[in-house]
Amino acid sequence: MNSQVTDHGSVTTMPDADVDKDAEADAINKAVLEKYDRESITRHITQGPVKYLIAGICILYSLFHLYITFNPMPALLQRSVHVGVGFALIFLIFPASKKSSRKSVAWYDWIWFALSLSGMGYLIYEYQDIVTSRGGMANQVDVIFSLITVVCVLEGSRRITGWILPILAGIFLAYPFVSHLDFMPDRLLTRPYDMGDIFGQLFLKTEGLYSVAIGASVTFIFLFILFGAFLARSGMGQLFNDLALAIAGHKKGGPAKVAVISSGFMGSINGSALSNVVSTGAFTIPLMKKVGYHKDFAGAVEASASVGGQILPPIMGASAFIMAETTGLPYSTIALAALLPAILYYLGVIAQVHFRAGRRDLKGIAKENLPAVKEVLKARGHMLLPIVFLVFLLIRNVPVGYAAAYTIGFTVVVSMLRKETRMGFSDILGALEDGARQSLAVMAACAVVGIIIGVVSLTSFGTVMTSSIVTLGAGSLFFTLILTMLASMVLGMGLPSIPAYIITATMAAPALAGFDIPILSAHMFVFYFGIFANITPPVCLAAFAGAGISGGDPMKTGFLSLKLALAGFIVPFMFIYNPTMLMIDPTGLAVTAKDFPLPPIIDIITVVVTSVTGVIALSSALEGYFRGGMNTLTRVILAIGALLLIYPEITTGIAGGIIVLGIAMLNIKTNGKPTPTLTV
């Protein structure tokens, strides 16, 4: 027998068979994560000087970012340190391949380590000369160190993000070398570029490797990842799981609702859909299967809930801060704009979960087996205060970096209030190390996307892409939206959310400017579809990870994830046609406006009521159940009514409301019996 200490300090005895099952489950979850998430394949050096070297660099890396928050360096310098030290850590932590040793650093990785630091060291040494006497023009030595840095970025990002992003960057990098040749289409022809033009753009300016993407990574994203690491060390994940269980675990189909709630909160903070699927899904998916949900559906619920966390304010997986940096819009405007669409998305997911449970008569977990809300809040509820504190600072327009740094300190202080969450010195050092490690994937993605941004800026390729979308759209806003959606989803396939957004914002969002679409609406549109590529077949990595844990079919799980997330595919079209959904009134303002008045209160109430009702009705139609089962014709009519309600116009809202109300009353009156349990 084996003993286990519970959160309350008591000791329970676990049979050896249960321990073996837990170990087996952990091994399966780890294998799933490594299969779909390249970031999870790391070295595990448990002793010796290399372990302490890596830990020391990570801690200093985190402290450096806290220091420059209050004592900023010139942009090029602090971004080069962010990239140079970050990639040096990548070569120490991430092996070259799955077959490489996980217990020691290969000899060639020490060479990569030194090369990564060399570019940073050269920029620091030559900085004054670069920005003054040479004016950013590259000489031969600049080109050499630029080439070294680019190669390190491509190889490091391959190790931590996989092949897709480096290959895409390599294609873009090749373009200016051949863009003047006769075989190129007329649209893509440019003047000749030499090595100095190309690598000077990438290395010596803030329009390439050290672009706005890395700028956001060094000043905002790192600090919020570090904040998440401090929350994790204080037991925030346990709080979300326990609170979700206490609130929804006993409800009809409770475990699926727990998955939606806990994964949504965790996804908003950590910004990694794949790791969230595995970490939260390891707990929620077995519970869903136990109460009767099919394994494909259980994996899909976890995938759709985890992906949706990245559109959920206040943190939105740090993407909100990238959008603020890219567009120049205030964070508060972006967070407020994202609120109703995110609520509609999660309402759609949880409503489908509820109606499926009703249709199949799936129960929740017995209340006596669940924690009480009061006990959960008593033990860990104070750890919600840092999030409230962060939102308060951001609403008061405290600079984002300052707000994140202050909140990290506040988290440490608040954690001291209870024994269960108290952070000691070792926990603080551990959080500093965890934050640095967890930031590397985002840093690498932003750096390699910087190559794409640099080439687009040098060659005006983005203008070509934009004009192509507009031309294919033939002057129709609707068709242009469809093409922009498809472009965003293709560009977002297999990519983390942040680089997916940056690429789509650079190439796809400008296509909407010609239709007088506000910059906020355009960027929110491509942001949604770049993210949802993770649950859209054929490349739906979050769904594949969910299927790996549940034991379900990956493609079936992917299509069920798509169905659960359907509201997220409809709502972006709606806020393009009616920006009231984003809580803005752009009437009479330029498309580049950065400040918007709120719409009239009656318009806000109307769009909230109609869209919420429409999403619930659409979920009911998709599941074929409200208070009882529905036949196919009834489901089709209800879906039409739901879409009319979601479309934000008075006439369509009235028509949709009549249809939905009529179907609901009919269904309640007939009160059909639950349909037999299906296989999916």
C-alpha positions as CSV (number, residue, x, y, z in Angstrom):
1,M,0.0,0.0,0.0
2,N,1.0,3.6,-0.6
3,S,0.1,6.8,1.3
4,Q,-0.8,10.1,-0.2
5,V,-1.1,13.5,1.5
6,T,-4.2,15.4,0.7
7,D,-4.6,19.2,0.4
8,H,-5.9,19.4,4.0
9,G,-2.9,17.6,5.4
10,S,-4.6,14.3,6.0
11,V,-3.1,11.0,4.8
12,T,-5.1,8.5,2.7
13,T,-4.0,5.1,1.7
14,M,-4.0,4.1,-1.9
15,P,-3.8,0.6,-3.2
16,D,-0.7,-0.3,-5.2
17,A,-2.9,-1.0,-8.2
18,D,-4.3,2.6,-8.1
19,V,-0.7,3.9,-7.9
20,D,0.2,1.8,-10.9
21,K,-2.8,3.1,-12.8
22,D,-1.9,6.7,-12.0
23,A,1.7,6.2,-13.1
24,E,0.5,4.6,-16.4
25,A,-1.9,7.5,-17.0
26,D,0.9,10.0,-16.4
27,A,3.1,8.2,-18.9
28,I,0.3,8.2,-21.5
29,N,-0.3,11.9,-20.9
30,K,3.4,12.7,-21.2
31,A,3.6,10.7,-24.5
32,V,0.6,12.6,-25.9
33,L,2.0,15.9,-25.0
34,E,5.4,15.1,-26.6
35,K,3.6,13.8,-29.7
36,Y,1.7,17.0,-30.4
37,D,3.6,19.7,-28.5
38,R,7.3,20.0,-29.5
39,E,7.8,22.3,-26.5
40,S,7.3,19.5,-24.1
41,I,10.4,17.5,-25.4
42,T,13.1,18.7,-22.9
43,R,16.2,17.5,-21.2
44,H,15.9,16.4,-17.6
45,I,19.2,17.1,-16.0
46,T,18.8,16.3,-12.4
47,Q,22.2,16.9,-11.0
48,G,25.7,18.3,-11.7
49,P,26.9,21.8,-12.7
50,V,24.9,21.9,-15.9
51,K,21.6,21.7,-13.9
52,Y,22.6,24.7,-11.8
53,L,23.9,26.6,-14.8
54,I,20.6,26.3,-16.5
55,A,18.7,27.2,-13.4
56,G,21.0,30.2,-12.7
57,I,20.6,31.5,-16.3
58,C,16.8,31.1,-16.1
59,I,16.6,33.0,-12.8
60,L,18.9,35.8,-14.1
61,Y,16.9,35.9,-17.3
62,S,13.6,36.5,-15.3
63,L,15.3,39.1,-13.1
64,F,16.6,40.9,-16.2
65,H,13.1,41.3,-17.5
66,L,11.8,42.6,-14.2
67,Y,14.8,45.1,-14.1
68,I,14.2,46.5,-17.6
69,T,10.6,47.0,-16.8
70,F,11.6,49.9,-14.5
71,N,14.9,50.7,-16.1
72,P,14.5,50.2,-19.9
73,M,17.4,49.9,-22.3
74,P,17.4,51.0,-25.9
75,A,14.9,48.7,-27.8
76,L,17.5,47.0,-30.0
77,L,19.7,46.1,-27.0
78,Q,17.1,44.7,-24.7
79,R,15.5,42.7,-27.6
80,S,18.9,41.3,-28.6
81,V,19.5,40.2,-25.0
82,H,16.0,38.7,-24.9
83,V,16.7,36.7,-28.1
84,G,20.4,35.9,-27.5
85,V,20.0,34.5,-23.9
86,G,16.7,32.9,-24.8
87,F,18.1,30.8,-27.7
88,A,21.2,30.0,-25.6
89,L,18.8,28.4,-23.1
90,I,16.9,26.6,-25.8
91,F,20.0,24.8,-27.0
92,L,20.7,23.7,-23.4
93,I,17.2,22.6,-22.6
94,F,15.8,21.3,-25.8
95,P,17.5,18.3,-27.6
96,A,18.1,18.3,-31.3
97,S,15.6,15.5,-31.8
98,K,13.4,13.0,-30.0
99,K,16.2,10.4,-30.2
100,S,18.9,12.7,-28.6
101,S,19.9,12.2,-25.0
102,R,17.6,13.8,-22.4
103,K,20.2,13.5,-19.6
104,S,23.1,15.5,-20.9
105,V,23.9,18.4,-23.2
106,A,25.4,17.3,-26.5
107,W,28.8,18.8,-27.4
108,Y,27.4,20.5,-30.5
109,D,24.8,22.2,-28.4
110,W,27.5,24.1,-26.5
111,I,28.6,25.5,-29.9
112,W,25.0,26.5,-30.6
113,F,24.9,28.1,-27.1
114,A,28.0,30.2,-27.8
115,L,26.8,31.2,-31.3
116,S,23.5,32.4,-29.8
117,L,25.3,34.6,-27.4
118,S,27.8,35.9,-30.0
119,G,25.1,37.8,-32.0
120,M,23.9,39.5,-28.8
121,G,27.5,40.3,-27.7
122,Y,28.3,41.8,-31.1
123,L,25.3,44.0,-31.1
124,I,26.0,45.3,-27.6
125,Y,29.7,45.9,-28.5
126,E,28.9,47.7,-31.8
127,Y,25.7,49.4,-30.9
128,Q,26.9,53.0,-30.8
129,D,28.6,52.6,-34.1
130,I,25.6,50.9,-35.7
131,V,23.1,53.7,-34.7
132,T,25.4,56.7,-35.2
133,S,28.2,56.6,-37.8
134,R,26.7,53.7,-39.9
135,G,23.1,54.6,-39.6
136,G,22.0,51.0,-39.6
137,M,23.7,50.1,-42.9
138,A,25.2,46.6,-42.7
139,N,28.9,45.9,-43.3
140,Q,30.5,42.5,-43.9
141,V,30.9,41.7,-40.2
142,D,27.3,42.7,-39.6
143,V,26.2,40.3,-42.3
144,I,28.2,37.4,-40.7
145,F,26.7,37.9,-37.3
146,S,23.3,38.4,-38.7
147,L,23.6,35.2,-40.6
148,I,24.7,33.3,-37.5
149,T,21.8,34.7,-35.5
150,V,19.3,33.9,-38.2
151,V,20.5,30.3,-38.4
152,C,20.4,30.0,-34.6
153,V,16.8,31.3,-34.6
154,L,15.7,28.9,-37.3
155,E,17.3,25.9,-35.6
156,G,16.2,26.9,-32.1
157,S,12.6,27.5,-33.2
158,R,12.6,24.1,-35.0
159,R,13.5,22.4,-31.7
160,I,10.8,24.1,-29.7
161,T,7.9,24.8,-32.1
162,G,8.5,22.1,-34.8
163,W,9.2,22.4,-38.5
164,I,6.2,24.5,-39.8
165,L,7.3,27.9,-38.6
166,P,11.0,27.7,-39.6
167,I,10.1,26.3,-43.0
168,L,7.6,29.2,-43.6
169,A,10.3,31.7,-42.4
170,G,12.8,30.0,-44.7
171,I,10.5,30.4,-47.7
172,F,10.1,34.1,-46.9
173,L,13.8,34.5,-46.4
174,A,14.5,33.1,-49.8
175,Y,12.1,35.4,-51.5
176,P,14.2,38.7,-51.7
177,F,17.1,36.7,-53.2
178,V,14.9,35.7,-56.2
179,S,12.2,38.3,-56.3
180,H,13.9,40.2,-59.1
181,L,14.4,37.2,-61.4
182,D,12.4,36.9,-64.7
183,F,10.5,33.7,-63.7
184,M,8.7,35.5,-60.9
185,P,5.1,36.6,-61.5
186,D,4.7,40.3,-62.2
187,R,2.9,40.9,-58.9
188,L,5.9,39.5,-57.0
189,L,8.7,41.2,-58.9
190,T,10.9,43.6,-56.9
191,R,14.2,45.4,-57.2
192,P,17.4,43.3,-56.5
193,Y,18.5,43.0,-52.9
194,D,22.0,42.2,-51.7
195,M,23.1,40.5,-48.6
196,G,23.5,43.8,-46.8
197,D,20.0,44.9,-47.6
198,I,18.4,41.6,-46.4
199,F,20.5,40.8,-43.3
200,G,20.8,44.5,-42.3
201,Q,17.0,44.6,-42.2
202,L,16.8,41.5,-40.1
203,F,19.6,42.2,-37.6
204,L,20.3,45.9,-37.3
205,K,16.8,47.3,-37.2
206,T,13.6,46.9,-35.2
207,E,11.8,45.7,-38.3
208,G,13.2,42.2,-38.5
209,L,14.3,39.7,-35.9
210,Y,13.9,42.4,-33.2
211,S,10.5,43.6,-34.5
212,V,7.3,44.6,-32.7
213,A,6.7,40.9,-32.0
214,I,9.9,40.5,-30.0
215,G,9.2,43.9,-28.5
216,A,5.9,42.7,-27.1
217,S,7.6,39.4,-25.9
218,V,10.3,41.2,-24.0
219,T,8.1,43.9,-22.4
220,F,4.7,42.3,-21.9
221,I,4.4,38.6,-22.7
222,F,7.4,37.4,-20.6
223,L,6.1,39.2,-17.5
224,F,2.6,37.6,-17.9
225,I,4.1,34.2,-18.4
226,L,6.2,34.8,-15.3
227,F,3.0,35.9,-13.5
228,G,1.4,32.6,-14.5
229,A,4.4,30.7,-13.2
230,F,4.0,32.4,-9.8
231,L,0.3,31.6,-9.8
232,A,1.0,28.0,-10.6
233,R,3.5,27.7,-7.8
234,S,0.9,29.0,-5.4
235,G,-1.7,26.4,-6.4
236,M,-3.9,28.4,-8.8
237,G,-4.5,25.4,-11.0
238,Q,-5.8,23.4,-8.0
239,L,-8.0,26.3,-7.1
240,F,-9.6,26.5,-10.6
241,N,-10.2,22.7,-10.7
242,D,-11.6,22.6,-7.2
243,L,-13.8,25.6,-7.7
244,A,-15.2,24.3,-11.0
245,L,-15.9,21.0,-9.3
246,A,-17.7,22.6,-6.4
247,I,-19.8,24.9,-8.7
248,A,-20.7,22.5,-11.6
249,G,-19.5,19.0,-10.7
250,H,-22.9,17.9,-9.4
251,K,-24.9,19.4,-12.2
252,K,-26.2,17.4,-15.2
253,G,-23.2,16.3,-17.1
254,G,-21.1,18.0,-14.5
255,P,-17.6,16.9,-15.4
256,A,-17.8,18.4,-18.9
257,K,-18.9,21.7,-17.4
258,V,-16.0,21.5,-15.0
259,A,-13.7,21.0,-18.0
260,V,-15.1,24.1,-19.7
261,I,-14.8,26.3,-16.7
262,S,-11.4,25.2,-15.4
263,S,-9.8,25.0,-18.9
264,G,-11.2,28.4,-19.9
265,F,-9.6,30.1,-16.9
266,M,-6.3,28.2,-17.2
267,G,-6.1,28.8,-20.9
268,S,-6.5,32.5,-20.5
269,I,-3.6,32.7,-18.1
270,N,-1.1,30.2,-19.7
271,G,-1.9,30.8,-23.3
272,S,-0.9,27.3,-24.4
273,A,-3.8,25.3,-25.7
274,L,-1.9,22.0,-26.1
275,S,-0.4,22.0,-22.6
276,N,-3.7,23.0,-21.1
277,V,-5.5,20.2,-22.9
278,V,-3.0,17.7,-21.4
279,S,-2.7,19.2,-17.9
280,T,-6.4,19.9,-17.3
281,G,-7.6,17.1,-19.5
282,A,-5.7,14.5,-17.5
283,F,-8.1,15.3,-14.7
284,T,-11.4,16.2,-16.6
285,I,-11.5,13.7,-19.5
286,P,-11.6,10.5,-17.3
287,L,-14.4,12.1,-15.3
288,M,-16.4,12.9,-18.4
289,K,-16.0,9.3,-19.7
290,K,-17.0,8.0,-16.2
291,V,-20.4,9.7,-16.2
292,G,-21.2,8.6,-19.8
293,Y,-19.7,11.0,-22.3
294,H,-18.2,9.3,-25.4
295,K,-14.5,9.4,-25.5
296,D,-14.4,11.4,-28.7
297,F,-16.8,14.0,-27.2
298,A,-14.8,14.2,-24.0
299,G,-11.6,15.0,-25.9
300,A,-13.4,17.6,-28.0
301,V,-14.8,19.4,-24.9
302,E,-11.3,19.7,-23.4
303,A,-9.8,20.9,-26.7
304,S,-12.4,23.5,-27.5
305,A,-12.4,24.8,-23.9
306,S,-8.6,25.1,-23.8
307,V,-8.3,26.9,-27.2
308,G,-11.1,29.3,-26.2
309,G,-9.1,30.5,-23.2
310,Q,-7.0,32.6,-25.6
311,I,-9.9,34.8,-26.4
312,L,-11.0,35.2,-22.8
313,P,-10.1,38.4,-21.0
314,P,-8.4,39.7,-19.0
315,I,-5.2,38.0,-20.1
316,M,-6.2,36.2,-23.3
317,G,-3.0,34.1,-23.1
318,A,-1.0,37.3,-23.5
319,S,-2.3,37.8,-27.1
320,A,-4.2,40.9,-26.0
321,F,-0.9,42.6,-25.4
322,I,0.5,41.6,-28.8
323,M,-2.7,43.1,-30.4
324,A,-2.2,46.3,-28.3
325,E,1.4,46.6,-29.5
326,T,0.5,45.8,-33.1
327,T,-2.5,48.1,-33.5
328,G,-1.6,50.9,-31.0
329,L,-5.0,50.3,-29.3
330,P,-5.3,50.6,-25.5
331,Y,-5.4,47.2,-23.8
332,S,-8.6,48.2,-22.0
333,T,-10.3,48.7,-25.3
334,I,-9.2,45.3,-26.6
335,A,-10.2,43.4,-23.4
336,L,-13.6,45.0,-23.3
337,A,-14.1,44.3,-27.0
338,A,-13.2,40.6,-26.5
339,L,-15.6,40.1,-23.5
340,L,-19.0,39.4,-25.2
341,P,-17.6,37.3,-28.1
342,A,-15.7,35.2,-25.5
343,I,-18.8,34.8,-23.3
344,L,-20.8,33.7,-26.4
345,Y,-18.1,31.2,-27.3
346,Y,-18.1,29.6,-23.9
347,L,-21.8,29.8,-23.6
348,G,-22.1,27.8,-26.9
349,V,-19.7,25.1,-25.6
350,I,-21.3,24.7,-22.2
351,A,-24.8,24.8,-23.7
352,Q,-24.0,21.9,-26.0
353,V,-22.5,20.0,-23.1
354,H,-25.7,20.6,-21.1
355,F,-28.1,19.6,-23.9
356,R,-26.1,16.5,-24.7
357,A,-26.2,15.5,-21.1
358,G,-30.0,16.0,-21.1
359,R,-30.4,14.1,-24.3
360,R,-28.5,11.1,-22.9
361,D,-29.6,11.5,-19.3
362,L,-26.1,11.9,-18.0
363,K,-25.7,12.7,-14.3
364,G,-23.2,14.7,-12.4
365,I,-20.9,13.6,-9.6
366,A,-22.5,13.0,-6.2
367,K,-22.3,16.1,-4.0
368,E,-20.7,14.2,-1.1
369,N,-17.7,13.4,-3.4
370,L,-17.1,17.0,-4.2
371,P,-15.5,19.9,-2.4
372,A,-17.7,22.6,-1.0
373,V,-17.4,26.1,-2.5
374,K,-17.0,27.6,0.9
375,E,-14.1,25.2,1.8
376,V,-12.4,25.8,-1.6
377,L,-12.5,29.6,-1.2
378,K,-11.4,29.3,2.5
379,A,-8.3,27.3,1.5
380,R,-7.3,29.0,-1.8
381,G,-9.9,31.7,-2.6
382,H,-7.5,34.5,-1.7
383,M,-5.4,33.6,-4.8
384,L,-8.1,35.2,-6.9
385,L,-7.0,38.5,-5.5
386,P,-3.9,38.9,-7.8
387,I,-6.1,38.6,-10.9
388,V,-8.5,41.2,-9.5
389,F,-5.5,43.4,-8.6
390,L,-4.2,43.0,-12.2
391,V,-7.5,44.0,-13.8
392,F,-7.7,47.0,-11.4
393,L,-4.3,48.2,-12.4
394,L,-5.0,47.8,-16.1
395,I,-8.3,49.6,-15.9
396,R,-6.5,52.4,-14.1
397,N,-4.2,52.6,-17.2
398,V,-1.1,51.6,-15.3
399,P,1.5,50.7,-17.9
400,V,1.1,47.0,-18.8
401,G,4.7,46.0,-17.8
402,Y,4.4,47.8,-14.5
403,A,1.0,46.2,-13.8
404,A,2.4,42.7,-14.5
405,A,5.5,43.3,-12.3
406,Y,3.4,44.8,-9.4
407,T,1.0,41.8,-9.6
408,I,3.9,39.3,-9.4
409,G,5.0,40.9,-6.1
410,F,1.4,41.1,-4.9
411,T,1.0,37.4,-5.7
412,V,3.9,36.5,-3.4
413,V,2.5,38.6,-0.6
414,V,-1.1,37.2,-0.9
415,S,0.2,33.6,-1.0
416,M,1.5,34.1,2.5
417,L,-2.0,34.3,3.9
418,R,-2.6,30.6,3.9
419,K,-0.4,27.6,4.5
420,E,-1.7,25.8,1.5
421,T,-0.5,28.5,-0.9
422,R,2.5,30.0,1.0
423,M,5.5,30.6,-1.3
424,G,8.9,30.2,0.3
425,F,12.3,31.3,-1.1
426,S,12.7,28.1,-3.0
427,D,9.2,28.5,-4.5
428,I,10.1,32.0,-5.7
429,L,13.3,30.9,-7.3
430,G,11.4,28.0,-8.8
431,A,8.8,30.4,-10.2
432,L,11.5,32.6,-11.7
433,E,13.1,29.5,-13.4
434,D,9.7,28.1,-14.6
435,G,8.7,31.5,-16.0
436,A,11.9,31.7,-18.0
437,R,11.5,28.1,-19.3
438,Q,7.9,28.7,-20.3
439,S,8.7,31.9,-22.1
440,L,11.1,30.3,-24.5
441,A,8.5,28.9,-27.0
442,V,6.8,32.3,-27.3
443,M,10.2,34.1,-27.6
444,A,11.3,31.7,-30.3
445,A,8.1,32.0,-32.2
446,C,8.1,35.8,-32.1
447,A,11.8,35.8,-33.3
448,V,11.2,33.5,-36.2
449,V,8.1,35.5,-37.1
450,G,10.4,38.5,-37.1
451,I,12.1,37.1,-40.2
452,I,8.8,37.0,-42.0
453,I,7.9,40.6,-40.8
454,G,11.4,41.8,-41.9
455,V,11.0,40.3,-45.4
456,V,7.4,41.7,-45.7
457,S,8.6,45.1,-44.7
458,L,11.6,45.1,-47.0
459,T,9.7,43.8,-50.1
460,S,6.2,45.0,-49.6
461,F,5.0,41.4,-49.9
462,G,2.2,42.1,-47.4
463,T,0.7,44.6,-49.8
464,V,0.7,42.0,-52.6
465,M,-1.1,39.5,-50.2
466,T,-3.7,42.1,-49.3
467,S,-4.4,43.1,-52.8
468,S,-4.7,39.5,-53.9
469,I,-7.4,38.9,-51.2
470,V,-9.3,42.0,-52.2
471,T,-9.1,41.1,-55.9
472,L,-10.3,37.5,-55.3
473,G,-13.1,38.9,-53.1
474,A,-14.4,40.9,-56.2
475,G,-15.4,43.9,-54.1
476,S,-17.7,41.9,-51.8
477,L,-17.2,42.3,-48.1
478,F,-18.7,38.8,-47.4
479,F,-16.5,37.0,-49.9
480,T,-13.4,39.0,-48.7
481,L,-14.2,37.9,-45.1
482,I,-14.5,34.3,-46.2
483,L,-11.1,34.5,-48.0
484,T,-9.5,36.3,-45.0
485,M,-10.9,33.6,-42.7
486,L,-9.5,30.8,-44.9
487,A,-6.1,32.6,-45.2
488,S,-6.0,33.1,-41.4
489,M,-6.8,29.5,-40.7
490,V,-4.3,28.2,-43.2
491,L,-1.6,30.5,-41.8
492,G,-2.6,29.4,-38.3
493,M,-2.4,25.6,-38.9
494,G,0.1,24.0,-36.6
495,L,1.3,27.3,-35.1
496,P,1.1,28.7,-31.6
497,S,-1.6,31.4,-31.2
498,I,0.8,34.3,-30.9
499,P,2.8,33.8,-34.1
500,A,-0.5,32.8,-35.9
501,Y,-2.0,36.1,-34.9
502,I,1.1,38.1,-35.9
503,I,1.3,36.6,-39.3
504,T,-2.4,36.9,-40.1
505,A,-2.4,40.5,-38.7
506,T,0.5,41.4,-41.1
507,M,-0.9,39.7,-44.2
508,A,-4.7,39.2,-43.9
509,A,-6.1,42.0,-41.7
510,P,-5.1,44.9,-44.0
511,A,-7.4,43.4,-46.7
512,L,-10.4,44.6,-44.6
513,A,-9.3,48.2,-44.4
514,G,-10.7,48.9,-47.9
515,F,-14.2,48.1,-46.7
516,D,-14.0,50.7,-43.9
517,I,-13.7,48.0,-41.2
518,P,-12.2,49.5,-38.0
519,I,-8.7,48.2,-37.2
520,L,-10.0,46.6,-34.0
521,S,-12.6,44.6,-35.7
522,A,-10.2,43.5,-38.5
523,H,-7.6,42.3,-36.1
524,M,-10.1,40.6,-33.8
525,F,-11.4,38.8,-36.8
526,V,-8.1,37.3,-38.0
527,F,-7.1,36.7,-34.3
528,Y,-10.1,34.4,-33.9
529,F,-9.6,32.3,-37.0
530,G,-5.8,32.0,-36.5
531,I,-6.5,30.5,-33.1
532,F,-9.3,28.2,-34.1
533,A,-7.1,26.5,-36.6
534,N,-6.0,24.4,-33.6
535,I,-9.4,22.7,-33.5
536,T,-10.2,22.7,-37.3
537,P,-9.4,19.5,-39.2
538,P,-7.2,18.4,-40.8
539,V,-4.5,20.0,-38.7
540,C,-6.2,20.4,-35.2
541,L,-3.4,19.7,-32.8
542,A,-5.4,20.6,-29.6
543,A,-8.1,18.1,-30.7
544,F,-5.5,15.5,-31.5
545,A,-4.0,15.9,-28.0
546,G,-7.5,15.6,-26.4
547,A,-8.1,12.4,-28.4
548,G,-4.7,11.0,-27.3
549,I,-5.8,11.3,-23.6
550,S,-9.3,10.1,-24.1
551,G,-8.4,7.2,-26.4
552,G,-10.7,8.6,-29.1
553,D,-10.4,8.9,-32.8
554,P,-8.4,12.1,-33.6
555,M,-10.4,13.2,-36.7
556,K,-13.8,12.5,-35.0
557,T,-12.6,14.5,-32.0
558,G,-11.5,17.3,-34.3
559,F,-14.9,17.6,-36.0
560,L,-16.7,17.5,-32.6
561,S,-14.4,20.2,-31.4
562,L,-15.3,22.2,-34.5
563,K,-19.0,21.7,-33.7
564,L,-18.6,22.7,-30.1
565,A,-16.8,25.9,-31.2
566,L,-19.3,26.8,-33.9
567,A,-20.3,30.0,-32.1
568,G,-16.7,31.1,-32.3
569,F,-16.8,30.8,-36.1
570,I,-20.1,32.8,-36.5
571,V,-19.6,35.6,-34.0
572,P,-16.6,37.2,-35.8
573,F,-18.7,37.7,-38.9
574,M,-21.4,39.3,-36.7
575,F,-19.1,41.8,-35.1
576,I,-17.7,42.8,-38.5
577,Y,-21.3,43.7,-39.6
578,N,-22.2,45.2,-36.2
579,P,-19.3,46.4,-34.0
580,T,-21.7,46.9,-31.1
581,M,-20.7,43.3,-30.2
582,L,-17.3,44.7,-29.5
583,M,-18.7,47.4,-27.3
584,I,-17.5,50.1,-29.8
585,D,-19.3,52.7,-31.9
586,P,-17.0,53.5,-34.9
587,T,-19.6,55.7,-36.7
588,G,-17.9,58.6,-38.4
589,L,-14.4,57.5,-37.3
590,A,-11.4,56.5,-39.5
591,V,-10.6,52.8,-39.8
592,T,-7.3,53.5,-37.9
593,A,-9.1,55.1,-34.9
594,K,-7.7,54.1,-31.6
595,D,-10.4,55.4,-29.3
596,F,-14.1,54.6,-29.6
597,P,-17.2,55.7,-27.7
598,L,-19.5,53.1,-26.2
599,P,-22.6,52.3,-28.3
600,P,-26.0,53.4,-26.9
601,I,-27.0,51.3,-23.9
602,I,-30.2,50.1,-25.6
603,D,-28.1,48.8,-28.5
604,I,-25.8,46.9,-26.1
605,I,-28.7,45.4,-24.2
606,T,-30.3,44.3,-27.5
607,V,-27.2,42.7,-28.9
608,V,-26.5,40.9,-25.7
609,V,-30.0,39.5,-25.3
610,T,-30.4,38.4,-28.9
611,S,-26.9,37.0,-29.3
612,V,-27.0,35.0,-26.0
613,T,-30.5,33.6,-26.9
614,G,-29.3,32.8,-30.4
615,V,-26.2,30.9,-29.2
616,I,-28.2,28.9,-26.7
617,A,-30.8,28.1,-29.5
618,L,-28.0,27.1,-31.9
619,S,-26.5,24.8,-29.3
620,S,-29.9,23.2,-28.8
621,A,-30.4,22.7,-32.5
622,L,-26.9,21.2,-32.9
623,E,-27.7,18.7,-30.1
624,G,-31.3,18.1,-31.1
625,Y,-32.5,18.6,-27.5
626,F,-34.1,21.4,-25.3
627,R,-36.5,20.0,-22.8
628,G,-36.9,16.9,-25.0
629,G,-35.7,15.5,-28.3
630,M,-36.3,17.2,-31.7
631,N,-36.7,15.8,-35.1
632,T,-34.5,16.9,-38.0
633,L,-36.9,19.5,-39.4
634,T,-37.4,21.1,-36.0
635,R,-33.6,21.3,-35.6
636,V,-33.2,23.0,-39.0
637,I,-35.9,25.6,-38.3
638,L,-34.5,26.3,-34.8
639,A,-31.0,26.7,-36.3
640,I,-32.3,29.2,-38.8
641,G,-34.0,31.2,-36.0
642,A,-30.8,31.1,-33.9
643,L,-28.7,32.5,-36.8
644,L,-31.3,35.3,-37.4
645,L,-31.0,36.1,-33.7
646,I,-27.3,36.2,-33.7
647,Y,-27.3,38.5,-36.8
648,P,-27.4,41.8,-35.1
649,E,-30.3,43.6,-36.8
650,I,-33.7,44.5,-35.4
651,T,-35.8,42.8,-38.1
652,T,-33.8,39.6,-38.1
653,G,-33.8,39.6,-34.4
654,I,-37.6,39.8,-34.2
655,A,-38.0,37.1,-36.8
656,G,-35.4,34.8,-35.1
657,G,-37.0,35.5,-31.7
658,I,-40.4,34.4,-32.9
659,I,-39.0,31.2,-34.4
660,V,-36.9,30.3,-31.4
661,L,-39.7,31.1,-28.9
662,G,-42.2,29.0,-30.9
663,I,-39.9,26.0,-31.1
664,A,-39.0,26.3,-27.4
665,M,-42.7,26.4,-26.3
666,L,-43.5,23.5,-28.6
667,N,-40.7,21.4,-27.2
668,I,-41.6,22.2,-23.6
669,K,-45.2,21.3,-24.3
670,T,-44.4,18.0,-26.0
671,N,-41.6,17.3,-23.4
672,G,-40.1,14.6,-25.5
673,K,-38.2,11.8,-23.8
674,P,-34.4,11.6,-23.9
675,T,-33.2,9.8,-27.0
676,P,-31.2,6.6,-26.6
677,T,-27.5,7.0,-25.9
678,L,-25.5,7.3,-29.1
679,T,-21.9,6.3,-29.8
680,V,-20.7,9.8,-30.4
